[in-house]
């Protein structure tokens, strides 16, 4: 993956993460409002959680940037998840949520509410990041070539500049 492609991938991920956080925040605010809380309470609760949310997003983006950099990806052991196409799919999943909401509308041309769009984003992102991606990773680890390469890599003696195997 070229440096330009990595930069574009990082910006797609930043936009997708901002969209995902906005959708989750919107769903929390709507849920609190429907539960009978007044708007001033909803916004004050959201204000306290903003700092924590920014910290979590920053840690997440840091981890992702290190992962996209290729420091822990070995294409022999991860033949699918190390490809550029899979990385683009993985980081842009939150942006696919609105398409799911539009596709599940009652009839073509029917309006879709913001709650449905936000729920589509939350459902699709959670499903791909929590279910699909780990399953793909497990399948990759079970491939004979992946197992053989990992066994060879972990049996080599470490030098001063090497890190512990992942």
N, C-alpha and C positions, 0 to 999 in steps of 0.2 A: 504494500500500500504506500503510495507516494505521500510526501509531506502535505501537499495540497488536499489530497483526499482525506487525510487524517484531520486537517483543520476543518474541512467542510463537515466531516462526521462529528467533530466536537461541537460545532455550532448547531447542527441538527439536534444533537443530544441536549444541549442547553435549552433550545426552544421547546423540545418535547418535555423536558423536565419542568420548565416553567408552566407549560400547558397542563401537565399532570397535577402539579401542586395547586394551580388555580382551580382546576376541576374539583379536587378533594376539598379545598377550602370553601368553595361554593356549596358543595354538598353538605359540609358541616354546618355552614351558616343557615342553609335552608332547613336542615333537620332541626337545629336549635330553635329556629323561628317557628317551625310547625309544632314543636313541643311546647310552645307558649311563652318562650323567652322574648323579652323586648329587644329591639335592635341595639340599644346601647349596651346591653349585656352581651349580645352576640359579638359585637365588634370588640368589646373589651376582652372577652375570652380569646378572640382571634388574635388580638394584639399581644397577649402574653405568650401565645404559642408561636408567634412569628419568629422570635429569636431562636427558639429550639428548632423550628422548621428550617430556617436558614442555615443553622449549624449542620443539621442532618443532610440537607441538600449539598452543602459544601463538601462534607466528607464523602458523600456519594459521588459527586463529580470528580473529586480527587482520585478516588478509587477507580472510576471509569477511565479517566485520562491515563492513569498508569497502565490499565488493561489495554486500552487502545494503542498505547505506545508499543505494544508487542513484547513487553518485558517478561510476561508469563505465558505467552502463547507459543506453542510449538505446533506447527502445521501438521506434522506427522501424527501427533497424538490427538489433535483436534482438527480433522479434515474439513468439517463443516463450519464449526463456530469460529474458525480463524479466517474464513473468507470475508472479503469486503462486502459481498451481498448480504451475508448473515448479519454482519455488524450494522449495516445500514438498516436492515429490518429490525434488529434488536433495539437500536436507539430511537427509531421512529415509531415504535409501537404505540405510544400515547397519542400520536397524531392520527392513528388509524381508528381510534375510538369514535370520533364523530361519524366516520363512514359507516361503522356498525350501527350507530343510532339511526342514521338515515336509511340504512338497508332494512331495519326492523320496523319501520313506520307501518302503520296499519294499511295504508294504501299509497300507491305512488302519488307524489305531489302533496301529501298531507304534511302539515307543519309538525315539526319536532321541537319539543321544549328544551330549554337549557338543562333541565334536570336529566332528561333522557340522554343528551349529549355528554354531560358529565359522567353519568352512570355508565354509558358505553365506553368512555375512556377508562374509567376505573376498572370495569370488568375485563376488558381486552388486555389492558396492561398487566393486571394482576394474573390473569390466566397465562399469558405468555411468559412473564418474568418469574412466576412462582411454580408453574406446572410444566410448560413446554420446554423452556430453556434447560432446567435441570434434567429433564428426561433425555433431551438431545445430548447433553453432556455425559450422562450415564451410558447411553448407547455408544457414543464415541469412545469412551474408556473401555468398553467391552470388545471393541474390534480387535482382531488378532494383531494387526500392525501397530495399533496404539499400545497394546499391552506389551508387545515385544520391545518397542522403542522406549517406553517408560522404564521397563526392567533394565535395559542397557544403560539408560541415562542415570538411573538411581544407583547403579552398581559402580559407576566411575568414581574414583577418589576426587574429593573436592580440592580445588586450589584456593589460594588466598582470596582471589577476586570473585569466587563463585558464591552463590546464595544457596540456602537449603532448598531441596527439591520441593515443588508444590504438591 
